Amino acid sequence: MSPEEMAREEIAPAGPAVGLQVVHRRYVPYSHAHYGGNLVDGAYVLALFGDVATELMIHADGDEGLFASYSDVQFRSALRGGDVVEVTATLARAGRRSREIEFAAHVVCRGTPERGANAAEVLAEPLLITTARGTVVAPS
């Protein structure tokens, strides 16, 4: 490596670490259920993805960033009132300003109102309910 290349490497910013991950958990109140069977709309999970992406960007870039787009969203199973949902954001790619983030949402606890008004259970295996991939832009 030439002295010029070594100097550039020393002053080049390291950039955010691909693989960086942030996890949030939230109880979903029954008041958020809008449909039969206590179903909650998919927009609820997308809002949680926005929250977890914001924290990821703060860790990665020291700024909340601006969510630009989703390139893929898959609703795989239902979210219900009374669930505890875990959302994960993982930095998949870091460009000069753009950050591609992979998202996953799992139900880890589920309300069981048939057993009683306040009954719930911890699921033996988390239930994957939503996946997505999105792009967030960091400040210049």
N, C-alpha and C positions, 0 to 999 in steps of 0.2 A: 504494500500500500504506500502510495506517495505521501510526502509530508502534507500536501494540499488536501488529499483525501482524508487523512487523519485529522486535520484541523476542522474540516467540514463535519466529520462524524462527531467530534467532541462538542461542537456548538449546535448540532442538529437536535431539535426537541425529540424526546423519546416517544411522545405520542401516547395515547391511551392503550392499555393492555388488552389485546384481543383475548376473550375468555373471561374478562371481568364480569361478575354476576351480582345482581341485587335481587333480594327476595322480600316480598311483602305478604302479610296475611291479613285477612279481614273477615269479620262476621257479617253475613248478609242478612239484614233484618227482614222479617216477613212483610214489612210495609213496602219493600221494594218489589215484591211479587205482583206482576200485572196480569198474569194469565192463569188459566185453569191449571190445577196441580201445583200451585205456588211457584210457577215458572218466572224467572227473572229474565228481562230482555238482554240480548247480547251486547248492547251498548254499555251495560254496566261493566262488563269485563274489559271492554276497550278503554273505558275511563281509567280502570285500574292499571292497564298497560301504560297509559300516559303517565300515571303517577310513578310507576316503577322505572320508566324510561327517564323521567326527570331526575330521580335520585342517581341512576346510573351515570347520566351526563354530568352531574355535580361531581361524582367521584372521578370520572374520566377526564373532564375538562375544566372543572371549577366554574361551570356555567350550566344553567338549566337547558340550554339549547332550544331549538324550535322543531317540533315534530312536522316532518314534511309529507310523509305518505306511508301507507301500508302497501306492501307488494303482494301479500297473501294473508288471508284470514280464514281459518277453518273452525267452524263450530261443530264440535265432535260429540258433545253430550250436554245435558241440561244443567243449568245453575238454578237452584231453588232457594226460596226464602228459608232461613234457618241453617244454611250451609256455612262452613268456614272455607274460604277459597284462598289458595296460595298462588300468587303470581310471581313469575321469574322473568327477569330480563337479562340476557347474555349478550355481550358485545361480540358480534360475529365478524365485523370488518371495520377497520378505521381508515378512512381516506384522509385527505388533507383537511377537509371540513365536514364531510359526511360520515355518519356512523350508522352501520346496519346493525340492527338489534333483533335477536330472536326472542320471542315471547312464548310462554306456556302458562296456562292456568289449570290448576288441579283442585278438585274438592277434596279436602282432607277430613272434614267432619260433616255430617248430614243430619239435619233435623228429622226426627221421627214422630210427627204429631199424632200418628195413629196409636202410639204407645202412651201419649200424654201430652198436654199442652206445652211443656218445657223439655220434653225428652229429645235426646240427640245421641249420636254414636260417632266414635272415631272409626273411620274406614280402615279396614285391614290394609288396603292398597289405595294410594291416592288415585282419584278418578280424573283422567285427562279430559277437560271440557273444551278448551279453546287453545289454538296455536296461531301464531302470526309472525310476520317478519315486517319490520318497518325501518324507515330511514329518518334519522334526526340530524339536523345541521348544527354544528358547533359555530361559535362566533369566529370571525377571522382574526 
